């Protein structure tokens, strides 16, 4: 077992775990951590946890130290400079007439790398752009193409429920969402009903999917032939949460069966 803490590098971003390095850390502490791209400034979002090192997906890096006053000032400066870099990059995108929408920009803590995220429907040859950016900012440039869900997370907005988007509020990872999740919940497959602001399937379809799958185990499928108390017909409707189904008989009757009461 190893003692770790969860760290975020941006609001509502992904949580990364780091070896606490025997430091006395608590939630909301600002820290400097070691990453594959060099040092990074982040914020602790969990208490110290004990985890099985073999079960961690990524290799474990260390928390170097709690952030001091100089670190705080450096981080503020990095944020200001990254905004300037964003504006400069947008100008160059127009200059080179590239089919890409810039999402964000950020420096690593010691400014050894400047990272841009962008959205595009096709592959982009950004070699000239990267070369120009490197000559301006005198550091290594990385341009990463991201998906529409990442864009929605960055921009934010309101979902069809009227609340702020889950991705921009608290989700730190995107789960895999399938059309079967909507089918499991007996939802209309109208894209206007089951797609989010990003145009992809709603993240919330996954929240109760496991429950619906469990409830459906005791229910027949729509169109399935069933028999009940001497009556025979085909299933026309399901009420998954009530664990009931309705079937239409040869005698032109609609019969509703409560599976729970029948057990």
C-alpha positions in Angstrom: 0.0 0.0 0.0 1.1 3.6 -0.7 -0.2 6.9 0.6 -1.5 9.1 -2.2 -3.4 12.3 -2.7 -5.6 13.3 -5.6 -4.5 16.5 -7.4 -6.3 18.6 -10.0 -4.5 21.0 -12.4 -7.6 22.9 -13.5 -11.1 23.3 -12.1 -13.3 20.2 -12.8 -10.3 18.6 -14.5 -9.2 15.1 -14.2 -8.0 13.9 -10.8 -4.4 12.5 -10.8 -2.9 10.6 -7.9 0.5 11.3 -6.5 2.7 9.8 -3.8 2.2 12.1 -0.8 5.9 11.8 -0.1 5.3 11.8 3.7 4.0 15.4 3.5 1.2 16.6 5.8 -1.4 17.4 3.1 -5.1 18.2 3.2 -7.8 19.2 0.7 -7.3 22.6 -1.0 -3.6 22.7 -0.3 -1.6 24.0 -3.3 1.3 21.7 -4.3 4.1 21.3 -6.8 4.2 17.8 -8.3 6.4 15.8 -10.6 4.9 14.9 -13.9 6.1 13.4 -17.2 6.2 17.0 -18.6 8.2 18.4 -15.6 6.9 20.2 -12.5 3.3 21.2 -12.3 1.3 23.4 -10.0 -1.9 21.8 -8.7 -4.5 21.7 -5.9 -5.1 18.7 -3.6 -8.7 17.5 -3.9 -8.7 14.5 -1.6 -7.4 13.6 1.9 -4.5 11.2 2.1 -5.6 7.8 0.8 -4.0 4.4 1.0 -4.0 2.6 -2.4 -2.6 -0.6 -3.7 0.2 0.5 -6.0 -0.3 -2.4 -8.4 -3.9 -1.3 -9.1 -3.0 2.3 -10.1 -3.3 2.7 -13.8 -0.5 5.2 -14.2 3.0 5.2 -12.7 3.1 7.0 -9.4 4.9 10.4 -9.3 5.7 12.4 -6.2 4.4 15.5 -4.6 7.5 17.6 -4.4 6.4 20.2 -1.9 3.6 22.4 -0.7 3.4 25.5 -2.8 5.1 28.5 -1.2 4.6 32.2 -2.0 7.0 32.2 -4.9 5.3 29.2 -6.4 1.9 31.0 -6.1 3.3 34.1 -7.9 4.9 31.9 -10.6 1.6 30.1 -11.2 -0.3 33.5 -11.5 2.3 34.7 -14.0 2.0 31.4 -16.0 -1.7 31.8 -16.2 -1.4 35.4 -17.5 1.3 34.4 -20.0 -0.8 31.4 -21.2 -3.7 33.8 -22.0 -1.3 35.9 -24.1 -0.1 32.7 -25.8 -3.7 31.8 -26.6 -4.4 35.2 -28.3 -1.1 34.9 -30.3 -2.0 31.3 -31.4 -5.4 32.4 -32.6 -3.8 35.1 -34.8 -1.4 32.5 -36.3 -4.3 30.1 -36.9 -5.9 32.8 -39.0 -2.7 33.6 -40.7 -2.1 30.0 -41.8 -5.8 29.5 -42.5 -6.0 26.3 -40.4 -9.3 24.5 -39.8 -9.0 24.4 -36.0 -10.8 25.9 -33.0 -8.4 26.7 -30.1 -9.8 25.6 -26.7 -7.2 26.5 -24.2 -3.4 27.0 -23.5 -1.2 26.3 -20.5 2.4 26.4 -19.5 4.1 23.8 -17.4 5.2 25.2 -14.0 8.8 26.0 -15.1 7.6 27.0 -18.6 9.5 24.1 -20.2 6.5 23.4 -22.3 3.5 25.3 -23.7 0.5 23.1 -24.4 -2.5 24.0 -26.7 -5.7 22.1 -27.0 -7.8 22.5 -30.2 -10.9 21.1 -31.9 -11.1 20.1 -35.5 -13.2 17.8 -37.6 -10.2 16.6 -39.6 -6.4 16.1 -39.2 -4.5 19.4 -39.2 -1.0 20.0 -40.5 0.1 22.5 -37.8 3.9 22.2 -38.3 4.2 25.8 -39.5 2.1 27.0 -36.6 4.2 25.1 -34.0 7.4 26.4 -35.5 6.1 30.0 -35.3 4.9 29.5 -31.7 8.3 28.1 -30.6 10.2 31.0 -32.1 7.9 33.5 -30.2 7.8 31.8 -26.8 11.2 30.1 -26.8 9.9 26.8 -25.4 8.7 23.4 -26.5 5.2 23.5 -28.1 2.6 20.8 -28.0 -0.6 21.0 -29.9 -3.3 18.4 -29.0 -6.5 17.7 -30.8 -9.4 17.0 -28.5 -13.1 16.0 -29.0 -16.3 17.9 -28.8 -17.0 16.6 -25.2 -13.8 18.3 -24.1 -15.0 21.5 -25.7 -18.3 21.4 -23.9 -16.4 20.8 -20.6 -14.2 23.8 -21.2 -17.0 26.2 -22.3 -19.7 25.1 -20.0 -23.4 25.8 -20.2 -26.8 24.4 -19.2 -28.0 20.9 -19.9 -31.6 19.9 -20.9 -32.3 19.5 -17.2 -31.7 23.2 -16.6 -28.6 22.6 -14.5 -24.9 23.4 -15.3 -23.3 20.7 -17.5 -22.1 17.7 -15.5 -18.8 17.8 -17.4 -18.0 21.4 -16.5 -19.3 21.1 -12.9 -17.8 18.0 -11.4 -17.0 15.1 -13.9 -13.3 14.6 -14.1 -13.4 11.6 -16.5 -15.7 10.9 -19.5 -17.4 7.5 -19.2 -18.1 5.5 -22.4 -21.7 6.1 -23.3 -23.7 3.8 -25.6 -27.1 3.9 -27.3 -27.9 0.8 -25.4 -28.0 2.8 -22.2 -30.9 4.9 -23.7 -32.6 1.7 -24.8 -32.2 0.1 -21.3 -34.1 3.1 -19.9 -36.9 2.9 -22.5 -36.1 6.4 -23.7 -37.1 7.9 -27.0 -34.1 7.6 -29.4 -34.7 11.1 -30.7 -31.3 12.8 -30.8 -32.8 16.1 -29.5 -33.8 14.2 -26.3 -30.7 12.0 -25.6 -27.8 14.2 -26.9 -26.1 16.8 -24.8 -24.8 20.3 -25.7 -21.7 18.6 -27.3 -23.9 16.7 -29.7 -22.9 13.4 -28.2 -25.0 11.1 -25.9 -25.8 12.6 -22.5 -23.2 11.6 -19.8 -26.1 11.1 -17.4 -27.4 8.1 -19.3 -24.7 6.2 -17.5 -25.7 7.2 -14.0 -28.6 4.8 -13.5 -27.8 2.3 -16.2 -26.6 -0.4 -13.8 -29.9 -0.2 -11.9 -32.0 -0.4 -15.1 -30.0 -3.4 -16.3 -30.6 -5.1 -13.0 -34.4 -4.4 -13.1 -34.8 -5.5 -16.7 -33.5 -9.0 -15.9 -36.9 -10.0 -14.6 -38.8 -8.4 -17.5 -39.5 -9.7 -21.0 -38.6 -7.8 -24.1 -41.0 -5.7 -26.1 -42.6 -8.0 -28.7 -41.8 -11.1 -26.8 -44.5 -13.8 -26.6 -45.7 -14.4 -23.0 -48.3 -16.4 -21.0 -50.0 -15.2 -17.8 -52.9 -16.9 -16.0 -54.1 -18.7 -19.1 -53.8 -15.6 -21.3 -51.3 -15.4 -24.1 -50.0 -12.4 -26.1 -47.1 -10.2 -27.0 -45.5 -7.6 -24.8 -46.3 -4.0 -25.8 -44.9 -1.9 -23.0 -42.5 -2.0 -20.0 -42.4 0.0 -16.8 -38.9 -0.8 -15.7 -38.9 1.0 -12.4 -42.2 -0.5 -11.3 -41.0 -3.9 -12.7 -44.2 -4.4 -14.7 -45.1 -5.1 -18.3 -48.2 -5.0 -20.4 -49.1 -7.5 -23.1 -51.8 -7.6 -25.8 -53.9 -10.8 -26.0 -55.6 -12.5 -28.9 -58.9 -11.5 -27.3 -57.9 -7.8 -27.8 -57.1 -7.3 -24.1 -54.3 -5.3 -22.6 -53.1 -7.0 -19.4 -50.5 -5.5 -17.0 -48.4 -7.8 -15.0 -46.6 -6.7 -11.8 -43.5 -8.9 -11.6 -42.8 -8.1 -7.9 -46.3 -9.0 -6.7 -46.2 -12.2 -8.8 -43.1 -13.5 -7.0 
